Amino acid sequence: MKIAEGYELKQMGEHYLVMQENEKFLFALNETGAFLWKGVQSGHSKEELRESLCREYEADPEDVPMIAQDVEEFLAQLSRRGVLEED
């Protein structure tokens, strides 16, 4: 999976904005969404995204299933918006 061509994440102050290359604003991400976006850009798999998110937020083991579900939901939302492509 990868971010589709023509989309980028811009940080403006404390806000993260997903933009098209023509500078059209699409939607905003929170800090966690921006963290996951950067992971996708780096070529991380779903499992690697989950693991890195758990490390970043020092998650307890009982929180891992919820975090895995959050990663799945985030990726599904990007896919529905046409921002995420499968390799």
Residue pairs with C-beta under 8 A, 6 or more apart in sequence:
1 40
1 45
1 46
1 75
1 84
1 85
1 86
1 87
2 40
2 41
2 43
2 84
2 85
2 87
3 37
3 40
3 41
3 78
3 83
3 84
3 85
4 82
4 83
4 84
4 85
6 20
6 21
7 18
7 19
7 20
7 21
7 26
7 83
8 18
8 19
8 21
9 16
9 17
9 18
9 19
9 29
9 34
9 37
9 38
9 41
10 16
10 17
10 19
11 17
11 34
15 28
16 28
16 29
16 30
16 31
16 33
16 34
16 37
17 25
17 26
17 27
17 28
17 29
18 25
18 26
18 27
18 28
18 29
18 37
18 83
19 25
19 26
20 26
26 81
26 83
27 81
29 37
32 53
32 57
32 70
33 74
35 52
35 53
35 56
36 49
36 53
36 71
36 74
36 75
39 48
39 49
39 52
39 53
40 49
40 75
40 78
40 84
44 52
46 71
46 72
46 75
49 71
49 75
50 64
50 67
50 68
50 71
53 59
53 67
53 70
53 71
54 63
54 64
54 67
57 67
59 67
75 84
78 84
